[in-house]
Amino acid sequence: MKSVATPQRSHADRVLATNVQVTATLAEKTITMGDALNLVPGSVLRFSQRCDASLRIDVSGKAIASGKAVKVGDRLGVQID
């Protein structure tokens, strides 16, 4: 019986096809547990970053770029700097 060779994806192709988590972080803040428990609808958290500050782009928890928030149709997008 003759075996039929099936094309195998290279290691690089498999790595490039791997799904990764992408996160865009606008701002971060540390608050007390008491303040967190007091958050209710309508509460406002104030951050030190300006509203036009760059967002940090992380891939699998590692910062790789920065960008700015943009509107894409009726969705949020990030344009890489």
C-alpha positions as CSV (number, residue, x, y, z in Angstrom):
1,M,0.0,0.0,0.0
2,K,1.4,3.3,-1.0
3,S,1.2,6.1,1.6
4,V,0.0,9.5,0.5
5,A,2.0,12.4,1.9
6,T,-0.2,15.1,3.4
7,P,1.2,18.6,3.5
8,Q,2.2,19.5,7.0
9,R,2.1,23.1,8.3
10,S,5.5,24.3,9.3
11,H,6.3,25.2,12.9
12,A,6.3,28.9,11.9
13,D,2.8,28.6,10.3
14,R,1.4,27.0,13.4
15,V,2.9,29.7,15.6
16,L,1.5,32.5,13.4
17,A,-1.9,30.8,13.5
18,T,-2.0,30.8,17.3
19,N,-4.7,33.0,18.9
20,V,-3.4,35.6,21.4
21,Q,-5.3,38.0,23.8
22,V,-5.1,41.7,22.8
23,T,-5.9,44.3,25.4
24,A,-6.2,48.1,25.0
25,T,-5.8,49.9,28.3
26,L,-7.0,53.5,28.6
27,A,-6.1,54.1,32.3
28,E,-5.4,52.3,35.5
29,K,-6.1,53.3,39.1
30,T,-5.7,51.8,42.6
31,I,-8.6,52.4,45.0
32,T,-9.5,51.0,48.4
33,M,-11.8,48.0,48.7
34,G,-14.2,50.3,50.5
35,D,-14.3,52.7,47.6
36,A,-14.8,49.8,45.1
37,L,-17.7,48.5,47.2
38,N,-19.3,51.9,47.1
39,L,-19.4,52.1,43.3
40,V,-22.9,52.3,42.0
41,P,-24.5,53.2,38.7
42,G,-23.7,56.8,38.0
43,S,-20.4,56.8,40.0
44,V,-17.5,58.5,38.3
45,L,-13.9,57.3,38.6
46,R,-11.4,60.1,37.8
47,F,-8.1,59.1,36.3
48,S,-4.9,61.1,36.0
49,Q,-4.6,60.5,32.3
50,R,-5.9,63.1,29.9
51,C,-8.9,62.0,27.8
52,D,-6.8,62.2,24.7
53,A,-3.9,60.2,26.1
54,S,-2.6,57.1,24.2
55,L,-3.9,53.7,25.0
56,R,-1.4,50.9,25.8
57,I,-1.7,47.9,23.6
58,D,-0.8,44.5,25.2
59,V,-0.5,41.1,23.5
60,S,-0.7,38.2,26.0
61,G,0.1,40.6,28.8
62,K,3.1,42.3,27.2
63,A,3.1,45.9,26.0
64,I,3.8,46.1,22.3
65,A,2.4,49.4,21.1
66,S,0.4,52.5,21.9
67,G,-2.6,54.0,20.0
68,K,-5.6,56.2,20.1
69,A,-9.2,55.4,20.5
70,V,-11.2,55.7,17.2
71,K,-14.7,55.1,16.1
72,V,-15.2,52.3,13.5
73,G,-18.8,52.4,12.5
74,D,-20.7,52.0,15.8
75,R,-17.7,50.2,17.4
76,L,-14.6,51.1,19.3
77,G,-11.2,50.7,17.6
78,V,-7.6,51.6,18.3
79,Q,-5.4,53.2,15.7
80,I,-1.7,52.2,16.4
81,D,0.7,55.1,16.8
